[in-house]
Amino acid sequence: MLLARFLDGVIRAGDLRLIDARKREHRFGDGTGSPVTIRLHDHDLHLRLVLNPRLAIGEAYMDGTLTVDDGNLYGFLDIVAANIAYFERHPLQSATRRVGRWLRYAQQHNPVGKAQKNVAHHYDLSDELYALFLDSDRQYSCAYFSAPHGDLERAQDDKKRHIAAKLLLDRPDLKVLDIGSGWGGLGLYLAGESNADVTGVTLSVEQHKMSNQRAASAGLAGRVRFALRDYREESGRYDRIVSVGMFEHVGVGHFDEYFSRLRDMLTDDGVCLLHSIGRMGPPGTTNAWMRKYIFPGGYTPALSEVLAAVERQGLYVTDIEILRLHYAKTLLAWRERFLAARDRAAALYDERFCRMWEFYLAGCEVSFRHMGQMVFQMQLARRQDAVPLTRDYITDWELSHTPAMAATRAAE
């Protein structure tokens, strides 16, 4: 069988058992690790898995034509990831990747208007869905685990504090722009911790509505407001600009446009903090299943692509930090929360949606553990002297704004 020959060549590690659509059993790998059994329920799937496994595996799991009999979905994807180098070297998959790289500019073309449609595809789903698995502040980006724990709420608070420290909030009344402001949590945090005047921009109708409601409820509407518009339509200049989890939606063909707008909107002594998913390796393309079902127009860039665009727009990189396994831990927490609330998710949508969402969370976690995905925080400025010469100010700010220190200041 063609599929069996294909898998025999690319599954070298692990213990994978396949029961094909004709109920024949095949075993692959070296027998190490936890065994996983998958079952195929559609004869046509045999060929699709050989020709385009990146798309076919996810679609088959969503449709129920690929099921996991022993083990679980994460264990199956973990075996795939452990053998990804063999997949990539297979002649057919190598050719598919080359075609993907040729097409990536078209796949990531995100002009004003189309960008909003792409964002709506993912972020304008039911608010109840996101409440099932996100933390209470709705932080839908990589958390920061400053200590070895698994507390998502604490890690997301630490993320906001870590970002705020890098923004150098060293004086009151700073004008801050939050590009891709989500449900408003970061903007509200910055205003509350530093008396900053914050403007957030988002393309999600649902996020925009909730953000302004939160600002009003917190009594911060006078200093924090959120607009439903593309960052390219924003005018004015800002002392600080922050963008968390939005750059992945820009598209490689728009990198120069993005950093040009940052440069023009920053004051001369301004500071920008860009927080984005990236890839450890060279430039590539977006996984076909992820592009079709989860993030149309999305792309996680190589640092070489980002830095080249920054250089072309005349900005200084004043700090870079690579967060390696922080997102894997975040995704694990999200996946556990989602699976615990799966019945409620099915009531909102259906079982096919639940399988899609589980595949999304498990696949992303695997990619951060084994497939070179990471998160970078890049600090940018128009001037070399915009931030102190050493990084001590980051640690000092974080320590002085911990919950314990905040309580002490409030009591004084």
C-alpha positions as CSV (number, residue, x, y, z in Angstrom):
1,M,0.0,0.0,0.0
2,L,1.3,3.4,-1.0
3,L,0.5,5.0,2.4
4,A,2.2,2.3,4.4
5,R,5.4,2.6,2.3
6,F,5.2,6.4,2.8
7,L,4.8,6.1,6.5
8,D,7.5,3.4,6.8
9,G,9.9,5.9,5.3
10,V,9.1,8.9,7.4
11,I,8.1,7.4,10.9
12,R,11.4,6.3,12.3
13,A,10.9,7.1,16.0
14,G,8.1,6.3,18.3
15,D,5.4,3.6,18.3
16,L,2.6,4.2,15.8
17,R,0.0,1.6,14.8
18,L,-2.2,2.3,11.8
19,I,-5.5,0.5,11.0
20,D,-6.3,1.4,7.5
21,A,-9.7,1.7,5.8
22,R,-9.5,-2.0,4.8
23,K,-9.0,-2.9,8.5
24,R,-5.4,-4.0,7.9
25,E,-2.9,-3.2,10.6
26,H,0.6,-1.6,10.1
27,R,3.2,-0.6,12.6
28,F,5.8,2.2,12.3
29,G,8.7,3.5,14.3
30,D,11.2,2.0,16.6
31,G,8.8,1.1,19.4
32,T,9.9,3.8,21.8
33,G,7.6,6.0,23.8
34,S,3.9,5.7,24.4
35,P,2.1,3.7,21.7
36,V,-0.6,5.4,19.6
37,T,-3.1,3.8,17.3
38,I,-4.9,5.7,14.6
39,R,-7.8,4.3,12.5
40,L,-8.8,5.5,9.0
41,H,-12.4,5.3,8.0
42,D,-12.2,6.5,4.3
43,H,-10.4,4.7,1.5
44,D,-9.8,8.0,-0.3
45,L,-7.8,9.2,2.7
46,H,-5.0,6.8,2.0
47,L,-3.9,8.9,-1.0
48,R,-4.6,12.3,0.4
49,L,-2.4,11.6,3.4
50,V,0.5,10.8,1.0
51,L,0.0,13.8,-1.3
52,N,-0.8,16.5,1.3
53,P,-0.5,15.3,4.9
54,R,-0.2,18.8,6.3
55,L,-3.8,19.5,5.2
56,A,-5.3,16.0,5.1
57,I,-4.4,15.0,8.7
58,G,-6.3,17.9,10.2
59,E,-9.2,17.7,7.9
60,A,-9.6,13.9,8.5
61,Y,-9.5,14.4,12.2
62,M,-12.1,17.2,12.0
63,D,-14.4,15.0,9.8
64,G,-14.0,11.9,11.9
65,T,-12.4,9.9,9.1
66,L,-9.2,9.6,11.2
67,T,-9.7,8.6,14.8
68,V,-7.3,7.8,17.6
69,D,-8.1,4.4,19.2
70,D,-5.2,4.2,21.6
71,G,-3.4,7.2,23.1
72,N,-4.7,10.6,22.2
73,L,-4.4,13.3,19.5
74,Y,-1.5,15.0,21.2
75,G,0.4,11.8,21.4
76,F,-0.2,11.1,17.6
77,L,1.0,14.6,16.7
78,D,4.0,14.3,19.0
79,I,5.1,11.2,17.0
80,V,4.6,13.2,13.7
81,A,6.7,16.1,15.1
82,A,9.4,13.8,16.3
83,N,9.8,12.6,12.7
84,I,9.3,15.9,11.0
85,A,12.8,16.0,9.6
86,Y,12.1,12.7,7.7
87,F,8.8,14.2,6.4
88,E,10.6,17.3,5.2
89,R,13.2,15.3,3.3
90,H,10.7,13.2,1.4
91,P,10.8,14.3,-2.2
92,L,7.1,14.9,-2.5
93,Q,6.8,16.9,0.7
94,S,10.0,18.9,-0.2
95,A,8.4,19.8,-3.5
96,T,5.2,20.9,-1.8
97,R,7.2,23.2,0.6
98,R,9.0,24.8,-2.4
99,V,5.6,25.6,-4.1
100,G,4.3,27.0,-0.8
101,R,7.3,29.4,-0.5
102,W,6.6,30.6,-4.1
103,L,3.0,31.3,-3.3
104,R,3.4,32.8,0.2
105,Y,3.2,36.4,-0.9
106,A,-0.2,35.8,-2.5
107,Q,-1.3,33.7,0.5
108,Q,-0.3,36.5,2.9
109,H,-1.6,39.5,1.0
110,N,-3.4,41.5,3.7
111,P,-4.4,44.9,2.5
112,V,-6.8,47.1,4.4
113,G,-10.3,45.5,4.2
114,K,-9.1,41.9,3.6
115,A,-7.1,42.1,6.9
116,Q,-10.4,42.7,8.8
117,K,-12.1,39.8,7.1
118,N,-9.2,37.5,8.0
119,V,-9.3,38.7,11.6
120,A,-13.1,38.2,11.8
121,H,-12.7,34.6,10.7
122,H,-11.0,33.8,14.1
123,Y,-11.5,36.5,16.6
124,D,-15.2,37.2,16.0
125,L,-16.3,33.8,17.2
126,S,-18.5,33.6,20.3
127,D,-17.2,35.3,23.4
128,E,-18.3,32.3,25.3
129,L,-15.9,30.1,23.4
130,Y,-12.9,32.2,24.5
131,A,-14.1,32.3,28.1
132,L,-13.9,28.5,28.2
133,F,-10.1,28.4,27.9
134,L,-8.5,31.8,28.3
135,D,-7.5,33.4,31.6
136,S,-9.9,35.9,33.3
137,D,-8.3,38.8,31.5
138,R,-8.7,37.2,28.0
139,Q,-5.0,37.3,27.2
140,Y,-4.9,35.4,23.9
141,S,-1.1,35.3,23.4
142,C,1.9,33.6,25.0
143,A,2.1,33.9,28.8
144,Y,5.3,34.5,30.6
145,F,6.2,31.8,33.2
146,S,8.7,33.6,35.4
147,A,8.9,30.6,37.7
148,P,8.4,26.9,37.2
149,H,4.6,26.7,37.7
150,G,1.6,26.0,35.6
151,D,-0.7,28.8,36.8
152,L,-2.1,30.5,33.7
153,E,-3.6,33.5,35.5
154,R,-0.3,34.2,37.2
155,A,1.7,33.7,34.0
156,Q,-0.5,36.1,32.0
157,D,-0.2,38.7,34.7
158,D,3.6,38.3,34.6
159,K,3.5,38.7,30.8
160,K,1.8,42.1,31.0
161,R,4.2,43.2,33.7
162,H,7.2,42.0,31.6
163,I,6.0,43.9,28.5
164,A,5.2,47.0,30.5
165,A,8.8,47.0,32.0
166,K,10.3,46.9,28.5
167,L,8.1,49.9,27.4
168,L,10.0,52.0,29.9
169,L,7.0,53.7,31.5
170,D,9.3,56.2,33.2
171,R,7.0,59.3,33.3
172,P,3.3,60.0,33.6
173,D,0.9,60.9,30.8
174,L,2.8,59.0,28.1
175,K,0.8,58.5,24.9
176,V,0.6,54.7,24.2
177,L,-0.7,52.9,21.1
178,D,-1.7,49.3,21.4
179,I,-1.8,47.7,17.9
180,G,-4.0,44.6,17.9
181,S,-5.4,45.4,21.4
182,G,-7.5,42.2,21.8
183,W,-10.0,42.3,24.6
184,G,-8.3,45.4,26.1
185,G,-6.5,43.7,29.1
186,L,-3.0,45.0,28.3
187,G,-4.1,48.6,27.6
188,L,-6.1,48.7,30.8
189,Y,-3.1,47.3,32.7
190,L,-0.7,49.9,31.2
191,A,-3.1,52.8,32.1
192,G,-3.6,51.5,35.6
193,E,0.1,51.0,36.4
194,S,1.5,54.2,34.9
195,N,-1.3,56.8,34.3
196,A,-0.6,56.4,30.6
197,D,-3.1,57.6,28.0
198,V,-3.8,54.5,25.9
199,T,-5.3,54.1,22.4
200,G,-6.0,50.6,21.2
201,V,-6.8,49.5,17.7
202,T,-8.3,46.2,16.7
203,L,-10.1,44.7,13.6
204,S,-12.3,42.5,15.7
205,V,-15.9,43.8,16.2
206,E,-16.4,41.6,19.2
207,Q,-13.1,42.6,20.9
208,H,-13.7,46.2,20.2
209,K,-17.1,46.1,21.9
210,M,-15.9,44.3,25.0
211,S,-12.7,46.4,25.3
212,N,-14.6,49.7,25.6
213,Q,-17.1,48.1,28.0
214,R,-14.2,47.1,30.2
215,A,-12.7,50.5,30.1
216,A,-16.0,52.1,31.1
217,S,-16.5,49.6,33.9
218,A,-13.0,50.2,35.2
219,G,-13.6,54.0,35.2
220,L,-10.8,54.5,32.7
221,A,-12.7,55.6,29.7
222,G,-11.2,59.0,29.9
223,R,-7.6,57.6,29.5
224,V,-8.2,54.4,27.6
225,R,-10.2,54.1,24.4
226,F,-10.3,51.4,21.7
227,A,-11.0,52.0,18.0
228,L,-12.2,49.6,15.3
229,R,-9.7,50.4,12.6
230,D,-6.6,49.1,10.8
231,Y,-3.3,50.3,12.3
232,R,-2.4,51.8,8.8
233,E,-5.3,54.2,9.3
234,E,-4.0,55.5,12.6
235,S,-2.7,59.0,12.8
236,G,-0.7,60.9,15.4
237,R,2.5,60.2,17.2
238,Y,3.0,58.1,20.3
239,D,5.6,57.9,23.1
240,R,5.2,54.2,23.3
241,I,3.8,51.6,20.9
242,V,3.1,48.0,21.8
243,S,1.9,45.1,19.6
244,V,1.2,41.7,21.1
245,G,0.1,38.7,18.9
246,M,-0.8,40.9,15.9
247,F,2.4,40.8,13.8
248,E,1.6,37.2,12.8
249,H,-1.3,38.6,10.8
250,V,0.7,41.2,8.9
251,G,2.1,39.0,6.1
252,V,5.6,39.0,4.7
253,G,4.7,41.3,1.8
254,H,3.6,44.0,4.3
255,F,6.6,44.0,6.7
256,D,8.2,47.2,5.3
257,E,4.8,48.9,5.4
258,Y,4.4,47.8,9.1
259,F,7.7,49.1,10.3
260,S,7.4,52.3,8.3
261,R,4.2,53.1,10.1
262,L,5.8,52.3,13.5
263,R,8.7,54.6,12.7
264,D,6.4,57.4,11.6
265,M,4.1,57.1,14.6
266,L,6.9,56.9,17.2
267,T,8.1,60.2,18.8
268,D,11.8,60.9,18.5
269,D,12.5,59.3,21.9
270,G,9.8,56.8,21.6
271,V,10.0,53.1,22.4
272,C,8.1,50.2,20.8
273,L,7.7,46.6,22.0
274,L,6.8,43.9,19.4
275,H,5.7,40.5,20.8
276,S,5.2,37.9,18.1
277,I,5.4,34.3,17.3
278,G,8.4,33.4,15.1
279,R,10.4,30.5,13.8
280,M,13.9,29.4,14.8
281,G,14.8,28.4,11.2
282,P,14.9,30.1,7.9
283,P,11.8,31.7,6.1
284,G,9.1,29.3,5.2
285,T,5.3,29.2,4.7
286,T,2.2,28.7,6.8
287,N,0.9,25.2,7.4
288,A,-1.9,24.6,4.9
289,W,-4.5,23.4,7.5
290,M,-3.8,26.3,9.8
291,R,-4.0,28.8,6.9
292,K,-7.3,27.4,5.7
293,Y,-9.2,26.8,9.0
294,I,-7.6,29.0,11.8
295,F,-5.6,32.0,10.6
296,P,-6.1,32.9,7.0
297,G,-3.4,35.3,5.8
298,G,-1.3,34.5,8.9
299,Y,2.5,33.7,9.0
300,T,5.1,33.3,11.7
301,P,8.3,34.9,10.4
302,A,11.9,34.1,10.7
303,L,13.9,36.7,12.6
304,S,16.0,37.2,9.5
305,E,12.9,38.5,7.7
306,V,11.9,40.8,10.5
307,L,15.3,42.2,11.2
308,A,15.9,43.0,7.5
309,A,12.6,44.9,7.4
310,V,13.5,46.8,10.6
311,E,16.9,47.8,9.1
312,R,15.3,49.0,5.9
313,Q,13.1,51.3,7.8
314,G,15.9,52.8,9.9
315,L,14.8,51.7,13.3
316,Y,17.2,50.6,16.1
317,V,16.7,47.2,17.7
318,T,17.5,47.9,21.4
319,D,16.6,44.6,22.9
320,I,15.5,41.1,21.8
321,E,14.3,38.2,24.0
322,I,13.4,34.8,22.8
323,L,10.7,33.0,24.7
324,R,11.2,29.3,23.9
325,L,8.8,27.0,25.7
326,H,6.6,29.6,27.3
327,Y,4.0,29.3,24.5
328,A,4.0,25.5,24.7
329,K,3.1,25.8,28.4
330,T,0.4,28.3,27.6
331,L,-1.1,26.1,24.9
332,L,-1.1,23.1,27.3
333,A,-3.1,25.2,29.8
334,W,-5.5,26.3,27.1
335,R,-5.9,22.8,25.8
336,E,-6.6,21.3,29.2
337,R,-9.2,24.0,29.9
338,F,-10.8,23.5,26.5
339,L,-11.1,19.8,26.9
340,A,-12.5,20.2,30.4
341,A,-15.2,22.4,28.9
342,R,-15.7,20.5,25.6
343,D,-19.4,19.8,26.2
344,R,-20.0,23.6,26.5
345,A,-18.0,24.2,23.3
346,A,-20.1,21.6,21.5
347,A,-23.3,23.3,22.6
348,L,-22.0,26.6,21.2
349,Y,-20.9,25.0,17.8
350,D,-20.7,21.2,17.1
351,E,-18.5,18.2,17.5
352,R,-16.6,19.0,14.2
353,F,-15.7,22.4,15.6
354,C,-14.5,20.9,18.8
355,R,-12.3,18.5,16.9
356,M,-11.0,21.4,14.8
357,W,-10.2,23.4,17.9
358,E,-8.5,20.5,19.7
359,F,-6.4,19.9,16.6
360,Y,-5.4,23.6,16.5
361,L,-4.4,23.7,20.2
362,A,-2.6,20.3,20.2
363,G,-0.8,21.0,16.9
364,C,0.4,24.4,18.0
365,E,1.7,23.0,21.3
366,V,3.6,20.3,19.4
367,S,5.1,22.9,17.0
368,F,6.5,24.9,19.9
369,R,7.9,21.9,21.6
370,H,9.5,20.2,18.7
371,M,9.2,22.1,15.4
372,G,11.1,25.4,15.9
373,Q,8.3,27.7,16.8
374,M,9.1,30.4,19.4
375,V,8.1,33.8,20.6
376,F,10.3,36.9,20.3
377,Q,10.0,40.2,22.1
378,M,11.7,42.9,20.1
379,Q,12.2,46.4,21.5
380,L,12.6,49.2,18.8
381,A,13.4,52.8,18.9
382,R,14.3,55.7,16.6
383,R,17.3,56.7,18.7
384,Q,20.1,54.7,20.2
385,D,19.7,56.4,23.6
386,A,16.0,56.0,23.9
387,V,16.4,53.3,26.6
388,P,19.1,52.8,29.4
389,L,22.4,51.2,28.4
390,T,21.8,48.1,30.6
391,R,18.7,45.9,31.1
392,D,18.5,46.5,34.8
393,Y,15.5,48.9,34.4
394,I,13.4,45.9,33.2
395,T,14.0,43.9,36.3
396,D,13.7,46.9,38.6
397,W,10.3,47.8,37.1
398,E,9.0,44.3,37.4
399,L,10.0,44.0,41.0
400,S,8.5,47.3,41.9
401,H,5.1,46.4,40.3
402,T,4.6,42.9,41.7
403,P,1.2,42.4,43.5
404,A,3.0,42.5,46.9
405,M,4.7,45.8,46.1
406,A,1.5,47.3,44.6
407,A,-0.3,46.4,47.9
408,T,2.4,48.1,49.9
409,R,2.3,51.3,47.8
410,A,-1.5,51.4,48.2
411,A,-1.3,51.1,51.9
412,E,1.3,53.9,52.2
